[in-house]
Amino acid sequence: ALADAMGDEPDRLEVVIEVDCGARRSGAPPEAAGDLALAARKRGLVPVGVFTYPGHGGADQDARRRAAQDQEATLTAAVRGLEAVGVTAEVVSAGSTPTLEFSTSGVITEIRPGEYVFGDLNNARLGSCTEDQIALFVAGTVVSDWVPGQVILDVGNKALSKEGSPEIGYGGIAGTTAVLSKVNEYHGFLPLPDGEFRPGVGSVVPVVPNHVCPVVLGFEELIVTDSTGTSLERWPVDARGFLN
């Protein structure tokens, strides 16, 4: 399909072969990489390397390390497959944020960690970042305090997504142990730990997402602040819908 789309100039398009290293999301077995590269070249495309996504490294630190090892073995096998058919792998592309710390193989030419730019609670739980390294928050305003021991924020799953569970919550409040116990489309339910903090109606609190990717895609712009909360810049989110 790619060659057909290029018409008479398929050689203008460089391609990389996706191989699966254990996430079972997409990608061919690494032993098929050479045949796929050869097939692409026969159609006039220019194969230049391989890439993979170690998405199975999101359970704990041991899983992160094992996924990085799987990634290295898979990419190494795929590169050898390309070499066997006379294709040099100029691009050997790895991911992700949870496996970044362990992706030290010399075969890798680039790494594609996305969440590391901001960090989130999922990565903090995995040890991929610390909570004080998280750099993106959703400003939630307290809109109700009628229920004792709980306040309602004006951020729900439209802003934070539905990622989370009753056990870990659906987002946390920076600098506290409080987590959202439930989210509707536009509201977040925030139980208040005894004696920790008591935000009143109208108070704005920094909500830390479990998973930062869908949060970025839900907004038109990011407001960049300094440590005092003073707004410095506004960054438009140009690539909405294209974040992997």
Buried (B, 14 or more C-beta within 10 A) or exposed (E): EEBEEBEEEBEEBEBBBBBBBBBEEEBBEBEBBBBBBBBBBEBBBBBBBBBBBBBBBBEEBEBBBBBBBBBBBBBBBBBBBBEEBEBEBEBBBBBBBBBBBBBEBEBBBEBBBBBBEBBBBBBBBBEBBEBEEBEBBBBBBBBEBEEEEBBBBBBBBEBBBBBBEEEBBBBBBEEBEBBBBBBEEBBBBBBBEEEEEEBEEEBEBBBBBBBBBBBBBBEEEBEEBEEEEEEEEEEEBEEEEEEE
